[in-house]
Amino acid sequence: MDIFGILTGLKGKVLDAAHFDLLRSAYDLQNQNLEQLKDNNAAITESNGLLRERCDRLETEIGRLKAENAELRAEQAKGKEETTDYVPDGIPLLILQLYRQVDDHLLFDQQAGSVLPHSQLEIEVAFAELSANNIVSLGIMGDRGAGYFLSTVGKKLVLQVAPK
């Protein structure tokens, strides 16, 4: 119902009860519409605030991830340039030759113990020495013992040792 149309129609006329009720209902309807618009506006404002907070959190997270990404890229670039002065001999050298022989970056200590003619303790000590020199790192424990992964430096070193 258009309030302006009603008012234009009443212009210059005397208001009777029917016209007054008609105006009153149009006015009440306009008030209800206005209240609904205010409620909608408040809900949109609240939603907008929540979206801004989420956007700020996401931008913070993006910044953190970009920094972490840059750090990881720098570490990766550094890892490509990493070398070692460590020269393996004895059982650690045999273990590196075994990595080359099995042609894998993962070797279990029990697997090495079954191939090499040394005690399990000697093999564990050799893996500890390789680990201390960042040639291998302990990765997994399984039914075949402790699994050691070659590091980037370790992979380069394995390629430098002569095969058995």
RASULMO-V635808 format. One record per residue. OMEGA is omega in whole degrees, 0 to 359 (999 if undefined). Layout:
# RASULMO-V635808
omega=<OMEGA,OMEGA>
This chain:
# RASULMO-V635808
omega=<183,182,180,176,179,181,178,178,181,184,179,180,176,180,172,186,181,179,179,178,178,177,181,180,177,178,179,178,177,178,178,177,180,178,179,178,177,178,178,180,178,179,178,178,179,178,178,178,178,178,177,178,180,178,179,179,180,178,176,179,178,178,179,180,177,178,179,178,179,179,179,177,178,177,180,178,178,180,179,182,184,173,180,175,182,176,183,173,180,184,177,177,178,179,178,176,178,174,181,182,180,176,180,180,180,178,179,183,178,176,177,180,180,182,184,182,180,181,180,179,179,180,178,178,178,177,177,177,178,179,179,179,177,176,177,173,180,184,185,173,181,180,177,178,180,179,182,178,175,173,177,178,179,178,178,181,178,180,180,182,180,179,179,999>
